């Protein structure tokens, strides 16, 4: 009933506004109010106004998304290196050795059975290396356990007695680098692990 009365009221106002005629009771006040209501309604349905509203809405959505991204980054930054490292298993993605301007892709030279190995770091400093779906030797155990640890204020990591510098460590990537000199030549090894 309220909606119906309101609709009738708006229709009446439209008629009054368009015809610029006073209602039967001669009320100038009602006439002026009706003119204002109709003008306001026309303003809100103008294409320019609608475009502005859509633009403001899109801006709000983008701002919210950016704020969420920054919040996610801050949350990840608060995690310790141990938490990032032990959050799940890792798989080797790249393995290279560099000497001067020459870089060799060592991973490409490895057998396929090596590329699907999984590395799981535990909080008790144990490292589980799983052979994955493809085993290089069917007689080998599916997995074996060794150790890992951080050194030099968590800037280096030791795995199976081998030490490497941590280039980067996030929830999605672990990059390790190590350097050795042989025969007067310096070789830089770099390994990247992903989830």
Protein Blocks (a to p, Z undefined) as FASTA:
>chain_A
ZZmmmmmmmmmmmmmmmnopacfkopaklmmmmmmmmmmmmmmmgfklmmmmmmmmmmmm
mmmmmmmmmmmmmmmmmpcfklmmmnpccddfbdcddehjbccdfklmpcfklmmpccdd
dfkopacddebjbdfblkbcfbdcdddddeehhlacceehiacddfbdcfkbccdddddd
eehiacdddddddZZ
